[in-house]
Amino acid sequence: MKAYIEQNRDRFLEELFTLLRIPSISAKPEHKQDMYLCAETLADLLLEAGADEAGVCDTAGHPVVFGQKIIDPQAKTVLVYGHYDVQPVEPLDKWTHDPFDPQVSDGAIRSRGANDDKGQLFMHVKAFEYLVRSGKLRHNVKFLFEGEEEISSPSLPAWIKAHKKLLKADLCLVSDTTMLGEDIPSINCGMRGLSYLEIKVTGPDKDLHSGHFGGTVANPIQVLCEMIASLIGEDGRVAVPGFYDSVVELSPADRRMLAKAPFDLKEYKEFLGVRALRGEKGYTPLERVGIRPCLDVCGIWGGYTGAGAKTVLPSEAHAKISMRLVPDQRSAQITRLVSRHLKKIAPKCVRVEVKECEGGDGFLIPLSSSAYQAASRAIGEVYGKEPVPARGGGSIAILAEVQKILGIDPLLMGFGLERDTIHSPNESYLLKQFFSGMESIAKFYEYWQ
């Protein structure tokens, strides 16, 4: 595969850049046609790579791309999952260049979607192409690329249920996660789930003069801040009754295994630009983002935020809250629990509305599985050292649904790095990781029996 990459390096990059130039932002209705264009481009790439069939399929939302190559009905089948939609690019002024004008500098591809997930998805198409053209493909391969992952995959579960027979496979192979470092290869053995809420606090029925009414009428922004502050205790734990009821404590042996991952606290803080860390007491930073749940305010607004002063007591205040959940916590249950709690703690001087938004469950992958062992061997050969198991702090909500509906485990062979700043301005993807990922994926097919 290494020689094949060198021979086709420029072609690979130009094909990927064609995908990256398409602003397939699923959250914005004005990009609906871009979603179809990106899906059609991917289907064409699959056919060119050697798929027997590939096409664009409508869903209740954005389309999915399905393709497959069946070499032997008795052979094992890999279902490759990925997503071609990307996050919005705002704030634009923080980008050093047009986010949909891919460039290569300092050894990295720079563009929205370079890592998440067009770059990582593309590795699978090219590894597949190599296996087909070299005559080394021994597995049936199916591809399922969706256009709604960044908005929590609302349409995909129904589409999967309606096409269970078509999607039948032995494994779901995914590259949409990160490694601990370019010199610290790792494989995610689990991911957290997600519950997401939006809160609206209403006080007076109109904005009021803060001089005439301040001090006697409840200020919704201040009430909202007090409510949010009460959600986290001094020990860093979520202070919502029942929140931890389903959380399973890891054994000391499991914690020791996860602690094998190298971690430099000083380097970590310098990378983030912070002087100190904060979180649940009794757990390391890696444990806090891997094996423990958390609650974060992702946005808060209300009142006057323009230039200069406007002495107004606002009528409304709003906030968005996300909760990352560990396996055994159920997203729907936690969403209801926290929603009821927020309404319960609201003082009578305001009205509180809670909108339930995105959500999905977490999952774990057995390290003893043949697929995990094959991936470990493949990555170990490419990187020159055995990868360590790690827990992903993020969420890919649809994978728990895939596991439940199709009865197959996901295998997370992700090659991104934290330095890639996905979801943020100036997203990037190291070329070294991009090409090592292709090589590792090809070797995985070689070693998985």
N, C-alpha and C positions, 0 to 999 in steps of 0.2 A: 504493500500500500504506500509506503514511503516514496518509492520511485514513481508510482502513479501520481502522487500528489505533486512531485517536482515537475513532472511532464505537463501537468494540467493546471498548475497553480494560477496562471493568469486567467484562464477560462473560468475556473471556480470563482475567483473573486469577481469577475464581471457578471457572472450569473447571479451571484449573491447580491451584488450592487443593484441589479435590476429589481430584485425583490425589495431591497432597502429604500429604493427611490419612491416606492408606492406608499403614500401616507394612509396606511390601513388602520386608522384609529377607530376602534369599535365603539367607543363611548360617544362619538359625535355623529349625529344623523347625516350631516353634510358629506360624510365620507363613505356613504353606502356604495357608490359605484367603485370607489377604490377597493372596497372589500372584495367585490366580485372580480376586479382586475387582478388582485393579488392571488385570489383562489385559482383563477384560470391560469395564471403564470406558473403556479406551483404544480397544477395538474400537467401542464406541458413539460415541466422539468422531470416529473416522475416518468412520463412516457419516454422521454429522451434517455432517461437513465436505465430503462429496460423493463418497466412495469408492463404487464400484459394489458392492463386497463387502468385508467385514471380519469376522474371527472369531478365536476362541481355539483354538489347536491344541496338543494334548498332545505332550510329548516324554518322554524317559526321566527328566527332572527337572521343573523348573518350565515352565509353558506359554509358547509364543510367540504373538504377535499378528501375523497376516498380513492385509493389506488391499491393494486395488489399484483403479486406474481406468485402463482402456485406452481411449484415444481414437482410436488408429489403429495397427494392427499394424505398419505401416511406420515409425512414428515412433520416435525414440530413447526408451529406457526408463531411468528413474532408480530405483534401489533405495535407499530411505531406511532406514538402520539406526539403532537406538537401543536403550537398555535401560531398563526400568522398575523394576528392582531397585535397592535402595540399601544402603549400608553400615550396620552396626550403629551405634547412637548413643552407646554408652559412651565416656567417662565422663559420665553424666547430670548430675552436679553441676557440670560445666563449661558447660552450656547456660544461657543467660539466660532461656529459656522452653521449653515443651514442644516437642521437635523435630518433632512431627507436628501442630503447631498453627501453620500458616503465618501469618506476619505481614509487614507492610510497614513498614519504618522506615529513616530516613536514605537514602531512595532505593533500597532493596534489598529483595528478597523473602528472608525468613529462614525456613529449614526444612530438614530433611534431604531431599535430593533436589532442592532448589531449582535448583541448577546441574547436579549429577551424578546422573542425566541427565534427570530428568523435565522440568525447565525448558527444557533445550536440545532435547530430543525434541519437546516441545510446540510449539516455534517452527515446526517443519516441518509439523505438522498445520494450524496456522493460516495459514502461507504457502500451503499447498495449498488450504485453504478459500477464501482470497482469489482465487487463480488460477481456481478452478472457478467461483465466483460472479460473477467479473468477465468470464468468458469468455475469459481469457487463457492457459489451460493448453494448451500445444502438445506436451507430452511425456506418455508413459505413465508413471505413477508407481506403484511398489509399496512397501509398508511392511513391514519386518521388525523387530519390537520383541521383545527377549528378556528373560527374567527371571533370568539367571544370569551376567551379565557380571562382577559383583562377586565371583564365586567361580570365575572363569576359564572360563566358558562350557562346562562339560563335556558338555552334551547337544546343543549347537547344531550342531557339525560334522556329526554323523550325520543330523540333521534336514535340514540344507542339502543333503547328498549325496542324500538320499531325495526331495528336492523341487527338483532342479536345473532342471527344465523350468519349473516354476512361478515360480522366482526369476530366470529369465533376464533379464538387463539389460545396459546398456552402461556403467553407472557405479554405484558404491556411495557415496551421499552421507551424511556423518556429521557430527553436531555433538556431540562429547563431549571436546573439548579446550579449551585456553586460548589467549588472545591475550597478547601481550607486555605490553599495557597498554590501558586504555580510550582513550588518545590515541595508541597505537602499534599500529594494526591489523596483524595478521599471519596467515599461513596455515601450518599445520603441513605440511611436505612429507615427514615421516617420523616414525616412532615406534620406541622401543626395545622389544625383547622382554623376556621374564621367565623366570627360573628360581627356584624357591622350594623350600627344604629345611627340614626340622625335624630337629634333632639331639638324641639322648638319650645321655648319658654316665652309666654306672653303675659305681660303685666297690664298696663293701661291700654285702652283701645286706640290710642294714638300717641305719637311722640309728645313729650311734655317739656316745658321750660324747666331746666334743672334748678334755677333759682327760685321759682315759684313753688315747685313741688318736691325738689330734692330733700330727702330726710323724712318725708312723710308717705311717699309712694314707693313701693318696692321697685328696685331697678332690676329688670330681667337679666341683664348681663352679670350683675353681682350675684344674683340668686343662682344663675347657672354655674358660675365659678365655684360657689360654695357647694353646690351639689356634686360637681365634678371632683372637687378636692376631697370630698368624703368617700369617694370610691376607692381610694388607695390608702391603706393604713401606714403607720410609721415604719412597720416592718417590711414595707414594699409589697405586701399581699393585697389582692383585690378584696375590698371590704364589703362584698355583697353576700349575704347569708346564702349558703348552699352552693356557692360558686365552685368550691373545691370538692364537693361530695363525690364526684366520679373520677377525680384525679388519682391515678395509681402511682405511688412512690416507687422509684426505681431502687433495686437492691444495691447494696454497697458494691457488689461485684460488677453490676452493669454500669454504675457510676465510674468505677475504676477503668473499665474498658473504654468508655467515652472520653475519659481524662487522658487517654494516650495521645489525643490530638494535641500537637504543639500549640502553645499560646503564649504570646509575649504581651503582657499587660501594657507596658510602656509604649510599644509599637502600636498597639491597638488604639490607645488614647490619642497618640499623635496622628494617626490616620484619620480619626474622627474629629480631631480638633477640639477635644474636651480635656479638662483638667482632672476630672474624676468621673467614676461610673456610679450608677445608682440602680437599685433593683431589689428583688426579694432577698431578704437575709437568709444566710445558710446555704446559698448556692453560688457557684462560680459564674462568671460572665457567659461561658459557653453553655452551661446548664440552663441559665435563665432564658436563652434564646432557642434552646433545643428541647428540653424536657419539662419546662414549666410554662403555665399559661400566663398571660399578661393582659393589661388593659391600657390603651393609649388614646389620647385625644388627637385626632388627625386634622381637625379644623375647628375654628371657633370664630364667630362673627356677630356683629350687631351694632347699632348706633351709628355715629358719624365717624368715618375713617379717612375723610379727605384732608386736604391741606388746611392749616390754620385751625381755629377753635370754633366749635359750634356747641353751645351750652344746652345740650339736649339730654333728656332722660328717655331712653328708647322704649318703644312699645314691645319689641321682640329681641330675642337673642337665640342663636343657633349653635349647635356643635355636632361634629361627626366623631363617633367613637368606634374604634376597632378593638376586638378581643381576639387574641391568638390562643387557640385551644390545643390541648394535648389529646392524643388518642384516648378514647373512653368518654371524653366529654363530647356531648352532642350539640352541634351548632344550634339547631332549632330550640332545644331545651334551654341553653344558655341565653339565647336571644330573648326568649319569653321571660326568663328569670330576671335578667337585668332590666328589661323593659318595665316589668311590674315594680321592681325596686325603685327605679327612677320616679315613677308616678307616686309611689308610697312616700318617698322622702321629700317630695315637693311641698313647700309651705303653701298655705291657703291663699296667700296674697298673689299667687301666679297660677296660670294654667299651663300644664305640660302635655305635649304631644310627642310620642315616640314613633318614628317610622322605622320599620324593620327592612334592612337593605340586604346586602350580599351575605352569603354564609356557605359553609361546607365543613365536613368532618375531616379530621386528620387520619393518619394511618401509619402502620409499621410494616417493615419488610423483614422476614426471617433471614438472618445472616447465614444460616446453614443451607439455604436453597442452592441448587445447582446453578441457577442463573447468577446469583450474587457471587458465587465462587468463580464462575467464568469471567464475570466482569472484573473481579479483583485480580485475577491472573492476567487479563488483557491489559488493564491499566498499569499493573506492576511492571509488565514487560516494557511498555512504552515509556514510562517515567523512571524506570530503574529502581523503584522501591515500592513495597507493598502499600496499597492505599489503606487508610484508617477509616473505620466506620464513623459516621457523624449523623447528627439529627438536624434536619433543616428547620430553621425558624420561620420560614415563609409558608405559604399555602398554595396548593394547586387543588382547589376544591373538587374538580371533576374526577380526579384520580380515585378518590374514595367511592364515587359513583361507579366508575369503571370496575373497580374491585367488587363492588356489590352486585352490579347488573350482569357482568360477564363472568364473574367467578375467577378472575385471574389477578395475580399480584403485579403491581408496577415495579419496575427496576429503574432507579434514578441514576443514570450515567450523565451527570451534569459536569460541564467544564468551565463554567463562568467563574469569576473571582469577584470578591467584594469591591475591588478597585474599579470594576466596570461600571459602577454607579447606575445600575438599571433603574428605571422609573424616574431618573433625575436627568438634568441637563448633561450633555456631553457623554452620553452612554458610549461604551467602547467594548471591544473584545480583542484580547491579545491574539495575534496571528499564531503564536506558539501554541496556545490552547486550542484554537480553531483547527489546526492541522493535527495536533496530537489527539484531539477528540475523534477525528475521522479515522485515524489509525487504530485507536482503542476500540471503536465500534466495530470495525472490520475484524479485529482479532476476537472480539466477543463472540461473533458468529462462528468463528473457527473453533472456539473452546466450549461453547454451550452444546451439550449432547442432548 
